[in-house]
Amino acid sequence: MQATDDDLRWMSLALRESREAHARGDWPTGAVLVKDRQLLASGQNRQNSRGDVTVHAETDALRAAFAEHGPDYLALRLRWGGDRVAAAGD
């Protein structure tokens, strides 16, 4: 399967998030949550800076999406799957 321009764009954003996390002293991992070619949220690993082992990039992105869009919106948008959380680490 060949990566599309959209795939490359979203992975580039996830890599940027990972670099910011690493610069802050966290593990170099970033994530983006995308639906219908629209960015819902991005996240970074924050385990070290927050002292919380549950703050992985993926959970950070999901928390940001819930804060931005609300749980009802996301439940309807994400329920049927087929979408991906892109996570990247340097």
mmCIF file as gemmi writes it, N, C-alpha and C atoms, coordinates in Angstrom:
data_model
loop_
_atom_site.group_PDB
_atom_site.id
_atom_site.type_symbol
_atom_site.label_atom_id
_atom_site.label_alt_id
_atom_site.label_comp_id
_atom_site.label_asym_id
_atom_site.label_entity_id
_atom_site.label_seq_id
_atom_site.pdbx_PDB_ins_code
_atom_site.Cartn_x
_atom_site.Cartn_y
_atom_site.Cartn_z
_atom_site.occupancy
_atom_site.B_iso_or_equiv
_atom_site.pdbx_formal_charge
_atom_site.auth_seq_id
_atom_site.auth_asym_id
_atom_site.pdbx_PDB_model_num
ATOM 1 N N . MET Axp A 1 ? 0.848 -1.173 0 1 0 ? 1 A 1
ATOM 2 C CA . MET Axp A 1 ? 0 0 0 1 0 ? 1 A 1
ATOM 3 C C . MET Axp A 1 ? 0.895 1.238 0 1 0 ? 1 A 1
ATOM 4 N N . GLN Axp A 2 ? 0.644 2.121 -0.892 1 0 ? 2 A 1
ATOM 5 C CA . GLN Axp A 2 ? 1.419 3.355 -1.043 1 0 ? 2 A 1
ATOM 6 C C . GLN Axp A 2 ? 0.833 4.456 -0.161 1 0 ? 2 A 1
ATOM 7 N N . ALA Axp A 3 ? 1.703 5.207 0.484 1 0 ? 3 A 1
ATOM 8 C CA . ALA Axp A 3 ? 1.263 6.34 1.299 1 0 ? 3 A 1
ATOM 9 C C . ALA Axp A 3 ? 0.726 7.446 0.397 1 0 ? 3 A 1
ATOM 10 N N . THR Axp A 4 ? -0.378 8.03 0.806 1 0 ? 4 A 1
ATOM 11 C CA . THR Axp A 4 ? -0.962 9.15 0.062 1 0 ? 4 A 1
ATOM 12 C C . THR Axp A 4 ? -0.355 10.464 0.556 1 0 ? 4 A 1
ATOM 13 N N . ASP Axp A 5 ? -0.627 11.541 -0.172 1 0 ? 5 A 1
ATOM 14 C CA . ASP Axp A 5 ? -0.181 12.858 0.284 1 0 ? 5 A 1
ATOM 15 C C . ASP Axp A 5 ? -0.759 13.187 1.659 1 0 ? 5 A 1
ATOM 16 N N . ASP Axp A 6 ? -2.018 12.795 1.885 1 0 ? 6 A 1
ATOM 17 C CA . ASP Axp A 6 ? -2.633 13.018 3.196 1 0 ? 6 A 1
ATOM 18 C C . ASP Axp A 6 ? -1.896 12.237 4.278 1 0 ? 6 A 1
ATOM 19 N N . ASP Axp A 7 ? -1.57 10.974 4 1 0 ? 7 A 1
ATOM 20 C CA . ASP Axp A 7 ? -0.822 10.164 4.966 1 0 ? 7 A 1
ATOM 21 C C . ASP Axp A 7 ? 0.488 10.843 5.339 1 0 ? 7 A 1
ATOM 22 N N . LEU Axp A 8 ? 1.195 11.34 4.34 1 0 ? 8 A 1
ATOM 23 C CA . LEU Axp A 8 ? 2.48 11.998 4.578 1 0 ? 8 A 1
ATOM 24 C C . LEU Axp A 8 ? 2.301 13.288 5.374 1 0 ? 8 A 1
ATOM 25 N N . ARG Axp A 9 ? 1.255 14.03 5.073 1 0 ? 9 A 1
ATOM 26 C CA . ARG Axp A 9 ? 0.991 15.273 5.797 1 0 ? 9 A 1
ATOM 27 C C . ARG Axp A 9 ? 0.705 14.996 7.272 1 0 ? 9 A 1
ATOM 28 N N . TRP Axp A 10 ? -0.143 13.995 7.534 1 0 ? 10 A 1
ATOM 29 C CA . TRP Axp A 10 ? -0.491 13.695 8.924 1 0 ? 10 A 1
ATOM 30 C C . TRP Axp A 10 ? 0.7 13.099 9.674 1 0 ? 10 A 1
ATOM 31 N N . MET Axp A 11 ? 1.47 12.255 9.007 1 0 ? 11 A 1
ATOM 32 C CA . MET Axp A 11 ? 2.638 11.688 9.677 1 0 ? 11 A 1
ATOM 33 C C . MET Axp A 11 ? 3.67 12.768 9.959 1 0 ? 11 A 1
ATOM 34 N N . SER Axp A 12 ? 3.796 13.74 9.072 1 0 ? 12 A 1
ATOM 35 C CA . SER Axp A 12 ? 4.708 14.853 9.304 1 0 ? 12 A 1
ATOM 36 C C . SER Axp A 12 ? 4.297 15.632 10.546 1 0 ? 12 A 1
ATOM 37 N N . LEU Axp A 13 ? 3.006 15.839 10.717 1 0 ? 13 A 1
ATOM 38 C CA . LEU Axp A 13 ? 2.513 16.535 11.904 1 0 ? 13 A 1
ATOM 39 C C . LEU Axp A 13 ? 2.778 15.709 13.162 1 0 ? 13 A 1
ATOM 40 N N . ALA Axp A 14 ? 2.566 14.393 13.088 1 0 ? 14 A 1
ATOM 41 C CA . ALA Axp A 14 ? 2.841 13.533 14.236 1 0 ? 14 A 1
ATOM 42 C C . ALA Axp A 14 ? 4.327 13.564 14.594 1 0 ? 14 A 1
ATOM 43 N N . LEU Axp A 15 ? 5.19 13.594 13.595 1 0 ? 15 A 1
ATOM 44 C CA . LEU Axp A 15 ? 6.632 13.686 13.853 1 0 ? 15 A 1
ATOM 45 C C . LEU Axp A 15 ? 6.992 15.024 14.506 1 0 ? 15 A 1
ATOM 46 N N . ARG Axp A 16 ? 6.346 16.096 14.073 1 0 ? 16 A 1
ATOM 47 C CA . ARG Axp A 16 ? 6.584 17.402 14.689 1 0 ? 16 A 1
ATOM 48 C C . ARG Axp A 16 ? 6.191 17.378 16.164 1 0 ? 16 A 1
ATOM 49 N N . GLU Axp A 17 ? 5.051 16.749 16.45 1 0 ? 17 A 1
ATOM 50 C CA . GLU Axp A 17 ? 4.616 16.613 17.843 1 0 ? 17 A 1
ATOM 51 C C . GLU Axp A 17 ? 5.641 15.805 18.646 1 0 ? 17 A 1
ATOM 52 N N . SER Axp A 18 ? 6.197 14.756 18.034 1 0 ? 18 A 1
ATOM 53 C CA . SER Axp A 18 ? 7.175 13.925 18.744 1 0 ? 18 A 1
ATOM 54 C C . SER Axp A 18 ? 8.445 14.71 19.052 1 0 ? 18 A 1
ATOM 55 N N . ARG Axp A 19 ? 8.856 15.557 18.133 1 0 ? 19 A 1
ATOM 56 C CA . ARG Axp A 19 ? 10.054 16.372 18.366 1 0 ? 19 A 1
ATOM 57 C C . ARG Axp A 19 ? 9.835 17.373 19.503 1 0 ? 19 A 1
ATOM 58 N N . GLU Axp A 20 ? 8.641 17.957 19.571 1 0 ? 20 A 1
ATOM 59 C CA . GLU Axp A 20 ? 8.33 18.876 20.67 1 0 ? 20 A 1
ATOM 60 C C . GLU Axp A 20 ? 8.355 18.141 22.007 1 0 ? 20 A 1
ATOM 61 N N . ALA Axp A 21 ? 7.798 16.941 22.032 1 0 ? 21 A 1
ATOM 62 C CA . ALA Axp A 21 ? 7.806 16.144 23.261 1 0 ? 21 A 1
ATOM 63 C C . ALA Axp A 21 ? 9.24 15.857 23.696 1 0 ? 21 A 1
ATOM 64 N N . HIS Axp A 22 ? 10.074 15.45 22.76 1 0 ? 22 A 1
ATOM 65 C CA . HIS Axp A 22 ? 11.461 15.123 23.075 1 0 ? 22 A 1
ATOM 66 C C . HIS Axp A 22 ? 12.223 16.354 23.568 1 0 ? 22 A 1
ATOM 67 N N . ALA Axp A 23 ? 11.998 17.493 22.947 1 0 ? 23 A 1
ATOM 68 C CA . ALA Axp A 23 ? 12.669 18.726 23.358 1 0 ? 23 A 1
ATOM 69 C C . ALA Axp A 23 ? 12.3 19.103 24.795 1 0 ? 23 A 1
ATOM 70 N N . ARG Axp A 24 ? 11.131 18.716 25.222 1 0 ? 24 A 1
ATOM 71 C CA . ARG Axp A 24 ? 10.645 19.012 26.563 1 0 ? 24 A 1
ATOM 72 C C . ARG Axp A 24 ? 11.154 17.995 27.586 1 0 ? 24 A 1
ATOM 73 N N . GLY Axp A 25 ? 11.734 16.884 27.114 1 0 ? 25 A 1
ATOM 74 C CA . GLY Axp A 25 ? 12.239 15.861 28.013 1 0 ? 25 A 1
ATOM 75 C C . GLY Axp A 25 ? 11.358 14.632 28.126 1 0 ? 25 A 1
ATOM 76 N N . ASP Axp A 26 ? 10.34 14.559 27.278 1 0 ? 26 A 1
ATOM 77 C CA . ASP Axp A 26 ? 9.474 13.383 27.261 1 0 ? 26 A 1
ATOM 78 C C . ASP Axp A 26 ? 9.925 12.431 26.16 1 0 ? 26 A 1
ATOM 79 N N . TRP Axp A 27 ? 9.357 11.236 26.157 1 0 ? 27 A 1
ATOM 80 C CA . TRP Axp A 27 ? 9.652 10.284 25.086 1 0 ? 27 A 1
ATOM 81 C C . TRP Axp A 27 ? 9.217 10.882 23.758 1 0 ? 27 A 1
ATOM 82 N N . PRO Axp A 28 ? 9.99 10.684 22.689 1 0 ? 28 A 1
ATOM 83 C CA . PRO Axp A 28 ? 9.675 11.325 21.398 1 0 ? 28 A 1
ATOM 84 C C . PRO Axp A 28 ? 8.559 10.608 20.638 1 0 ? 28 A 1
ATOM 85 N N . THR Axp A 29 ? 7.335 10.849 21.088 1 0 ? 29 A 1
ATOM 86 C CA . THR Axp A 29 ? 6.179 10.242 20.431 1 0 ? 29 A 1
ATOM 87 C C . THR Axp A 29 ? 5.098 11.289 20.253 1 0 ? 29 A 1
ATOM 88 N N . GLY Axp A 30 ? 4.527 11.355 19.049 1 0 ? 30 A 1
ATOM 89 C CA . GLY Axp A 30 ? 3.422 12.26 18.759 1 0 ? 30 A 1
ATOM 90 C C . GLY Axp A 30 ? 2.305 11.497 18.073 1 0 ? 30 A 1
ATOM 91 N N . ALA Axp A 31 ? 1.107 12.031 18.139 1 0 ? 31 A 1
ATOM 92 C CA . ALA Axp A 31 ? -0.047 11.373 17.516 1 0 ? 31 A 1
ATOM 93 C C . ALA Axp A 31 ? -0.983 12.421 16.935 1 0 ? 31 A 1
ATOM 94 N N . VAL Axp A 32 ? -1.691 12.045 15.894 1 0 ? 32 A 1
ATOM 95 C CA . VAL Axp A 32 ? -2.753 12.891 15.341 1 0 ? 32 A 1
ATOM 96 C C . VAL Axp A 32 ? -4.012 12.041 15.194 1 0 ? 32 A 1
ATOM 97 N N . LEU Axp A 33 ? -5.14 12.665 15.414 1 0 ? 33 A 1
ATOM 98 C CA . LEU Axp A 33 ? -6.436 12.021 15.265 1 0 ? 33 A 1
ATOM 99 C C . LEU Axp A 33 ? -7.143 12.72 14.118 1 0 ? 33 A 1
ATOM 100 N N . VAL Axp A 34 ? -7.418 11.968 13.045 1 0 ? 34 A 1
ATOM 101 C CA . VAL Axp A 34 ? -7.951 12.534 11.804 1 0 ? 34 A 1
ATOM 102 C C . VAL Axp A 34 ? -9.231 11.799 11.425 1 0 ? 34 A 1
ATOM 103 N N . LYS Axp A 35 ? -10.207 12.559 10.995 1 0 ? 35 A 1
ATOM 104 C CA . LYS Axp A 35 ? -11.46 11.985 10.503 1 0 ? 35 A 1
ATOM 105 C C . LYS Axp A 35 ? -11.88 12.76 9.27 1 0 ? 35 A 1
ATOM 106 N N . ASP Axp A 36 ? -12.16 12.043 8.182 1 0 ? 36 A 1
ATOM 107 C CA . ASP Axp A 36 ? -12.601 12.673 6.929 1 0 ? 36 A 1
ATOM 108 C C . ASP Axp A 36 ? -11.647 13.778 6.482 1 0 ? 36 A 1
ATOM 109 N N . ARG Axp A 37 ? -10.341 13.477 6.564 1 0 ? 37 A 1
ATOM 110 C CA . ARG Axp A 37 ? -9.284 14.391 6.126 1 0 ? 37 A 1
ATOM 111 C C . ARG Axp A 37 ? -9.245 15.689 6.934 1 0 ? 37 A 1
ATOM 112 N N . GLN Axp A 38 ? -9.821 15.663 8.14 1 0 ? 38 A 1
ATOM 113 C CA . GLN Axp A 38 ? -9.84 16.826 9.018 1 0 ? 38 A 1
ATOM 114 C C . GLN Axp A 38 ? -9.146 16.457 10.325 1 0 ? 38 A 1
ATOM 115 N N . LEU Axp A 39 ? -8.225 17.311 10.765 1 0 ? 39 A 1
ATOM 116 C CA . LEU Axp A 39 ? -7.535 17.088 12.026 1 0 ? 39 A 1
ATOM 117 C C . LEU Axp A 39 ? -8.496 17.36 13.179 1 0 ? 39 A 1
ATOM 118 N N . LEU Axp A 40 ? -8.712 16.33 14.004 1 0 ? 40 A 1
ATOM 119 C CA . LEU Axp A 40 ? -9.539 16.518 15.195 1 0 ? 40 A 1
ATOM 120 C C . LEU Axp A 40 ? -8.688 16.961 16.38 1 0 ? 40 A 1
ATOM 121 N N . ALA Axp A 41 ? -7.485 16.395 16.492 1 0 ? 41 A 1
ATOM 122 C CA . ALA Axp A 41 ? -6.591 16.76 17.599 1 0 ? 41 A 1
ATOM 123 C C . ALA Axp A 41 ? -5.229 16.133 17.363 1 0 ? 41 A 1
ATOM 124 N N . SER Axp A 42 ? -4.253 16.666 18.083 1 0 ? 42 A 1
ATOM 125 C CA . SER Axp A 42 ? -2.922 16.067 18.09 1 0 ? 42 A 1
ATOM 126 C C . SER Axp A 42 ? -2.495 15.911 19.542 1 0 ? 42 A 1
ATOM 127 N N . GLY Axp A 43 ? -1.486 15.087 19.75 1 0 ? 43 A 1
ATOM 128 C CA . GLY Axp A 43 ? -1.032 14.862 21.116 1 0 ? 43 A 1
ATOM 129 C C . GLY Axp A 43 ? 0.435 14.499 21.161 1 0 ? 43 A 1
ATOM 130 N N . GLN Axp A 44 ? 0.973 14.552 22.356 1 0 ? 44 A 1
ATOM 131 C CA . GLN Axp A 44 ? 2.377 14.232 22.585 1 0 ? 44 A 1
ATOM 132 C C . GLN Axp A 44 ? 2.492 13.363 23.82 1 0 ? 44 A 1
ATOM 133 N N . ASN Axp A 45 ? 3.582 12.608 23.894 1 0 ? 45 A 1
ATOM 134 C CA . ASN Axp A 45 ? 3.891 11.89 25.11 1 0 ? 45 A 1
ATOM 135 C C . ASN Axp A 45 ? 4.237 12.923 26.175 1 0 ? 45 A 1
ATOM 136 N N . ARG Axp A 46 ? 3.625 12.804 27.345 1 0 ? 46 A 1
ATOM 137 C CA . ARG Axp A 46 ? 3.855 13.752 28.44 1 0 ? 46 A 1
ATOM 138 C C . ARG Axp A 46 ? 4.09 13.025 29.76 1 0 ? 46 A 1
ATOM 139 N N . GLN Axp A 47 ? 4.546 11.779 29.685 1 0 ? 47 A 1
ATOM 140 C CA . GLN Axp A 47 ? 4.724 10.978 30.895 1 0 ? 47 A 1
ATOM 141 C C . GLN Axp A 47 ? 5.718 11.6 31.868 1 0 ? 47 A 1
ATOM 142 N N . ASN Axp A 48 ? 6.847 12.069 31.383 1 0 ? 48 A 1
ATOM 143 C CA . ASN Axp A 48 ? 7.873 12.64 32.259 1 0 ? 48 A 1
ATOM 144 C C . ASN Axp A 48 ? 7.474 14.019 32.765 1 0 ? 48 A 1
ATOM 145 N N . SER Axp A 49 ? 7.016 14.885 31.866 1 0 ? 49 A 1
ATOM 146 C CA . SER Axp A 49 ? 6.724 16.265 32.266 1 0 ? 49 A 1
ATOM 147 C C . SER Axp A 49 ? 5.505 16.368 33.178 1 0 ? 49 A 1
ATOM 148 N N . ARG Axp A 50 ? 4.578 15.438 33.07 1 0 ? 50 A 1
ATOM 149 C CA . ARG Axp A 50 ? 3.398 15.46 33.944 1 0 ? 50 A 1
ATOM 150 C C . ARG Axp A 50 ? 3.496 14.449 35.079 1 0 ? 50 A 1
ATOM 151 N N . GLY Axp A 51 ? 4.509 13.587 35.024 1 0 ? 51 A 1
ATOM 152 C CA . GLY Axp A 51 ? 4.64 12.577 36.072 1 0 ? 51 A 1
ATOM 153 C C . GLY Axp A 51 ? 3.471 11.609 36.103 1 0 ? 51 A 1
ATOM 154 N N . ASP Axp A 52 ? 2.942 11.298 34.932 1 0 ? 52 A 1
ATOM 155 C CA . ASP Axp A 52 ? 1.76 10.438 34.799 1 0 ? 52 A 1
ATOM 156 C C . ASP Axp A 52 ? 2.018 9.436 33.685 1 0 ? 52 A 1
ATOM 157 N N . VAL Axp A 53 ? 2.142 8.165 34.047 1 0 ? 53 A 1
ATOM 158 C CA . VAL Axp A 53 ? 2.493 7.141 33.055 1 0 ? 53 A 1
ATOM 159 C C . VAL Axp A 53 ? 1.381 6.871 32.048 1 0 ? 53 A 1
ATOM 160 N N . THR Axp A 54 ? 0.202 7.443 32.245 1 0 ? 54 A 1
ATOM 161 C CA . THR Axp A 54 ? -0.898 7.207 31.301 1 0 ? 54 A 1
ATOM 162 C C . THR Axp A 54 ? -0.953 8.221 30.167 1 0 ? 54 A 1
ATOM 163 N N . VAL Axp A 55 ? -0.109 9.244 30.203 1 0 ? 55 A 1
ATOM 164 C CA . VAL Axp A 55 ? -0.197 10.3 29.196 1 0 ? 55 A 1
ATOM 165 C C . VAL Axp A 55 ? 0.7 9.968 28.005 1 0 ? 55 A 1
ATOM 166 N N . HIS Axp A 56 ? 0.257 8.973 27.25 1 0 ? 56 A 1
ATOM 167 C CA . HIS Axp A 56 ? 0.888 8.632 25.976 1 0 ? 56 A 1
ATOM 168 C C . HIS Axp A 56 ? 0.374 9.611 24.92 1 0 ? 56 A 1
ATOM 169 N N . ALA Axp A 57 ? 1.057 9.682 23.8 1 0 ? 57 A 1
ATOM 170 C CA . ALA Axp A 57 ? 0.651 10.609 22.741 1 0 ? 57 A 1
ATOM 171 C C . ALA Axp A 57 ? -0.777 10.341 22.271 1 0 ? 57 A 1
ATOM 172 N N . GLU Axp A 58 ? -1.131 9.069 22.155 1 0 ? 58 A 1
ATOM 173 C CA . GLU Axp A 58 ? -2.465 8.724 21.667 1 0 ? 58 A 1
ATOM 174 C C . GLU Axp A 58 ? -3.542 9.161 22.653 1 0 ? 58 A 1
ATOM 175 N N . THR Axp A 59 ? -3.315 8.91 23.946 1 0 ? 59 A 1
ATOM 176 C CA . THR Axp A 59 ? -4.315 9.327 24.93 1 0 ? 59 A 1
ATOM 177 C C . THR Axp A 59 ? -4.362 10.84 25.052 1 0 ? 59 A 1
ATOM 178 N N . ASP Axp A 60 ? -3.224 11.496 24.879 1 0 ? 60 A 1
ATOM 179 C CA . ASP Axp A 60 ? -3.193 12.957 24.893 1 0 ? 60 A 1
ATOM 180 C C . ASP Axp A 60 ? -4.024 13.519 23.743 1 0 ? 60 A 1
ATOM 181 N N . ALA Axp A 61 ? -3.902 12.904 22.562 1 0 ? 61 A 1
ATOM 182 C CA . ALA Axp A 61 ? -4.7 13.342 21.406 1 0 ? 61 A 1
ATOM 183 C C . ALA Axp A 61 ? -6.19 13.108 21.642 1 0 ? 61 A 1
ATOM 184 N N . LEU Axp A 62 ? -6.537 11.963 22.209 1 0 ? 62 A 1
ATOM 185 C CA . LEU Axp A 62 ? -7.95 11.694 22.493 1 0 ? 62 A 1
ATOM 186 C C . LEU Axp A 62 ? -8.5 12.669 23.524 1 0 ? 62 A 1
ATOM 187 N N . ARG Axp A 63 ? -7.729 12.959 24.565 1 0 ? 63 A 1
ATOM 188 C CA . ARG Axp A 63 ? -8.18 13.927 25.575 1 0 ? 63 A 1
ATOM 189 C C . ARG Axp A 63 ? -8.374 15.312 24.948 1 0 ? 63 A 1
ATOM 190 N N . ALA Axp A 64 ? -7.449 15.706 24.095 1 0 ? 64 A 1
ATOM 191 C CA . ALA Axp A 64 ? -7.565 17.006 23.423 1 0 ? 64 A 1
ATOM 192 C C . ALA Axp A 64 ? -8.806 17.046 22.53 1 0 ? 64 A 1
ATOM 193 N N . ALA Axp A 65 ? -9.079 15.955 21.837 1 0 ? 65 A 1
ATOM 194 C CA . ALA Axp A 65 ? -10.254 15.892 20.963 1 0 ? 65 A 1
ATOM 195 C C . ALA Axp A 65 ? -11.544 15.99 21.77 1 0 ? 65 A 1
ATOM 196 N N . PHE Axp A 66 ? -11.603 15.282 22.902 1 0 ? 66 A 1
ATOM 197 C CA . PHE Axp A 66 ? -12.792 15.374 23.755 1 0 ? 66 A 1
ATOM 198 C C . PHE Axp A 66 ? -12.966 16.79 24.284 1 0 ? 66 A 1
ATOM 199 N N . ALA Axp A 67 ? -11.864 17.443 24.677 1 0 ? 67 A 1
ATOM 200 C CA . ALA Axp A 67 ? -11.947 18.809 25.197 1 0 ? 67 A 1
ATOM 201 C C . ALA Axp A 67 ? -12.413 19.782 24.115 1 0 ? 67 A 1
ATOM 202 N N . GLU Axp A 68 ? -11.94 19.577 22.888 1 0 ? 68 A 1
ATOM 203 C CA . GLU Axp A 68 ? -12.267 20.484 21.781 1 0 ? 68 A 1
ATOM 204 C C . GLU Axp A 68 ? -13.671 20.252 21.225 1 0 ? 68 A 1
ATOM 205 N N . HIS Axp A 69 ? -14.046 18.987 21.071 1 0 ? 69 A 1
ATOM 206 C CA . HIS Axp A 69 ? -15.281 18.657 20.348 1 0 ? 69 A 1
ATOM 207 C C . HIS Axp A 69 ? -16.391 18.087 21.218 1 0 ? 69 A 1
ATOM 208 N N . GLY Axp A 70 ? -16.044 17.601 22.392 1 0 ? 70 A 1
ATOM 209 C CA . GLY Axp A 70 ? -17.041 17.007 23.281 1 0 ? 70 A 1
ATOM 210 C C . GLY Axp A 70 ? -17.215 15.518 23.016 1 0 ? 70 A 1
ATOM 211 N N . PRO Axp A 71 ? -17.578 14.784 24.057 1 0 ? 71 A 1
ATOM 212 C CA . PRO Axp A 71 ? -17.68 13.329 23.923 1 0 ? 71 A 1
ATOM 213 C C . PRO Axp A 71 ? -18.792 12.86 22.989 1 0 ? 71 A 1
ATOM 214 N N . ASP Axp A 72 ? -19.902 13.583 22.928 1 0 ? 72 A 1
ATOM 215 C CA . ASP Axp A 72 ? -20.995 13.163 22.05 1 0 ? 72 A 1
ATOM 216 C C . ASP Axp A 72 ? -20.583 13.232 20.587 1 0 ? 72 A 1
ATOM 217 N N . TYR Axp A 73 ? -19.915 14.301 20.213 1 0 ? 73 A 1
ATOM 218 C CA . TYR Axp A 73 ? -19.439 14.466 18.835 1 0 ? 73 A 1
ATOM 219 C C . TYR Axp A 73 ? -18.47 13.339 18.471 1 0 ? 73 A 1
ATOM 220 N N . LEU Axp A 74 ? -17.521 13.081 19.355 1 0 ? 74 A 1
ATOM 221 C CA . LEU Axp A 74 ? -16.523 12.063 19.041 1 0 ? 74 A 1
ATOM 222 C C . LEU Axp A 74 ? -17.113 10.664 19.036 1 0 ? 74 A 1
ATOM 223 N N . ALA Axp A 75 ? -18.053 10.392 19.904 1 0 ? 75 A 1
ATOM 224 C CA . ALA Axp A 75 ? -18.677 9.069 19.914 1 0 ? 75 A 1
ATOM 225 C C . ALA Axp A 75 ? -19.353 8.804 18.574 1 0 ? 75 A 1
ATOM 226 N N . LEU Axp A 76 ? -20.02 9.797 18.035 1 0 ? 76 A 1
ATOM 227 C CA . LEU Axp A 76 ? -20.682 9.633 16.738 1 0 ? 76 A 1
ATOM 228 C C . LEU Axp A 76 ? -19.668 9.544 15.603 1 0 ? 76 A 1
ATOM 229 N N . ARG Axp A 77 ? -18.598 10.321 15.668 1 0 ? 77 A 1
ATOM 230 C CA . ARG Axp A 77 ? -17.633 10.381 14.579 1 0 ? 77 A 1
ATOM 231 C C . ARG Axp A 77 ? -16.706 9.168 14.561 1 0 ? 77 A 1
ATOM 232 N N . LEU Axp A 78 ? -16.389 8.616 15.702 1 0 ? 78 A 1
ATOM 233 C CA . LEU Axp A 78 ? -15.368 7.57 15.76 1 0 ? 78 A 1
ATOM 234 C C . LEU Axp A 78 ? -15.929 6.164 15.881 1 0 ? 78 A 1
ATOM 235 N N . ARG Axp A 79 ? -17.189 6.042 16.144 1 0 ? 79 A 1
ATOM 236 C CA . ARG Axp A 79 ? -17.78 4.746 16.443 1 0 ? 79 A 1
ATOM 237 C C . ARG Axp A 79 ? -17.573 3.719 15.325 1 0 ? 79 A 1
ATOM 238 N N . TRP Axp A 80 ? -17.666 4.125 14.083 1 0 ? 80 A 1
ATOM 239 C CA . TRP Axp A 80 ? -17.694 3.162 12.996 1 0 ? 80 A 1
ATOM 240 C C . TRP Axp A 80 ? -16.319 2.78 12.473 1 0 ? 80 A 1
ATOM 241 N N . GLY Axp A 81 ? -15.274 3.273 13.065 1 0 ? 81 A 1
ATOM 242 C CA . GLY Axp A 81 ? -13.928 2.804 12.725 1 0 ? 81 A 1
ATOM 243 C C . GLY Axp A 81 ? -13.496 3.183 11.329 1 0 ? 81 A 1
ATOM 244 N N . GLY Axp A 82 ? -12.462 2.509 10.885 1 0 ? 82 A 1
ATOM 245 C CA . GLY Axp A 82 ? -11.912 2.798 9.574 1 0 ? 82 A 1
ATOM 246 C C . GLY Axp A 82 ? -10.939 3.956 9.602 1 0 ? 82 A 1
ATOM 247 N N . ASP Axp A 83 ? -10.854 4.638 10.722 1 0 ? 83 A 1
ATOM 248 C CA . ASP Axp A 83 ? -9.935 5.764 10.847 1 0 ? 83 A 1
ATOM 249 C C . ASP Axp A 83 ? -8.73 5.316 11.664 1 0 ? 83 A 1
ATOM 250 N N . ARG Axp A 84 ? -7.664 6.065 11.537 1 0 ? 84 A 1
ATOM 251 C CA . ARG Axp A 84 ? -6.424 5.662 12.182 1 0 ? 84 A 1
ATOM 252 C C . ARG Axp A 84 ? -5.903 6.77 13.07 1 0 ? 84 A 1
ATOM 253 N N . VAL Axp A 85 ? -5.275 6.368 14.124 1 0 ? 85 A 1
ATOM 254 C CA . VAL Axp A 85 ? -4.468 7.295 14.911 1 0 ? 85 A 1
ATOM 255 C C . VAL Axp A 85 ? -3.052 7.069 14.447 1 0 ? 85 A 1
ATOM 256 N N . ALA Axp A 86 ? -2.437 8.102 13.895 1 0 ? 86 A 1
ATOM 257 C CA . ALA Axp A 86 ? -1.054 7.987 13.439 1 0 ? 86 A 1
ATOM 258 C C . ALA Axp A 86 ? -0.144 8.394 14.575 1 0 ? 86 A 1
ATOM 259 N N . ALA Axp A 87 ? 0.71 7.515 14.96 1 0 ? 87 A 1
ATOM 260 C CA . ALA Axp A 87 ? 1.678 7.831 16.006 1 0 ? 87 A 1
ATOM 261 C C . ALA Axp A 87 ? 3.07 7.737 15.413 1 0 ? 87 A 1
ATOM 262 N N . ALA Axp A 88 ? 3.906 8.655 15.816 1 0 ? 88 A 1
ATOM 263 C CA . ALA Axp A 88 ? 5.268 8.673 15.268 1 0 ? 88 A 1
ATOM 264 C C . ALA Axp A 88 ? 6.258 8.958 16.374 1 0 ? 88 A 1
ATOM 265 N N . GLY Axp A 89 ? 7.388 8.343 16.261 1 0 ? 89 A 1
ATOM 266 C CA . GLY Axp A 89 ? 8.469 8.609 17.197 1 0 ? 89 A 1
ATOM 267 C C . GLY Axp A 89 ? 9.748 8.818 16.416 1 0 ? 89 A 1
ATOM 268 N N . ASP Axp A 90 ? 10.574 9.697 16.907 1 0 ? 90 A 1
ATOM 269 C CA . ASP Axp A 90 ? 11.856 9.946 16.262 1 0 ? 90 A 1
ATOM 270 C C . ASP Axp A 90 ? 12.87 8.938 16.715 1 0 ? 90 A 1
